[in-house]
Amino acid sequence: MKAIETERLLIEEGGLEDSSFIYKLLNSPTWIECIGDRGIQTIEDAENYIQKSLLDSYVKNGFGLYKVSLKVTKEPIGLCGFLQRDYLKSVDIGYAILPAYERNGYAFEAAKALMDYGMSTLKFKAILAITSQNNTRSQNLLKKIGLLKKGVIKPPGLETEVLLYSNQNSFN
């Protein structure tokens, strides 16, 4: 993927050199509360996560989660991109921002740019999203980028149902 630039952000593929950043992001309180503990205890764990969750997806799917950095400083502040989950019929968009950068509109700016990229360049017909029922900030962001709540689903391995969003009226 060619890097995507927004007014304030640079969105590009992540790499093994981002292991310290990934370690910090995946151990942030917001990630653990809203996405879940991925067991990233060491920098080596972070490198393995990058390989399996980012790099392998770029090769296998032609897309994945992308590193979101401040355009001016190039400092990585989050991830945003697309996941291909076995239990969903279409890709879903996901995002996470380091707590120090939350509530500045960065997640919206990145997600909006990725929605445009997904529809225009990757030619996705439908883009889904899932979020916990108590994550109102994420629910509001999903509405803001054009996704509508479609109902609840219970993903394999999760004990609770999550909300399902789609940019389409029908996603079957």
C-alpha positions, 0 to 999 in steps of 0.5 A: 500500500502506498502511504495515505496522508490526511491533514494531520496523519500518515497511514502506512504499513507497519513493520518489525521495527515498530515493535516498541510502539506495538508493545506500548499500544497493545498494553495500553488500558484502552486496548485491553479494555476495549479490544482485549489482552493479546498477551504481549509481554515482551518486545519479541511478543510484539514482533510476533504480533506484527508478523502474524497480525499485520505482515501476514495479512498484507501478503495474504489479503492485500490489506491489514491494520496500518500504522497511524503516525503524526504527519509532522513528527512521524511518531506512531500513535495508533493502528487503523485498518481492515481485518478479515475475520472467519466469522464475518462475511465482509472485512471489518474496520478496526482502530486504536489510538494511544491514550495520550492521543485520544479525544483529538479526532485522530481515530476518526481522521484515520478511519474516514481515510481508510473507509475511502481507501477501502471503497475506492482502491480496494473496491470493498462493497461492504465494510463491517465493524464490531464493538462492545455494547458499552463502548459508546465512543467507538459506536459514535465514531462508527456512525460518524464514518457512515456505518449503521448498527445492524444488530448483535453477534457472538463471535467464537471465543467471546463470552459476550455479544458485540454490536455489528455495524455495516455501511450497507443496508444488507450485508449477506 
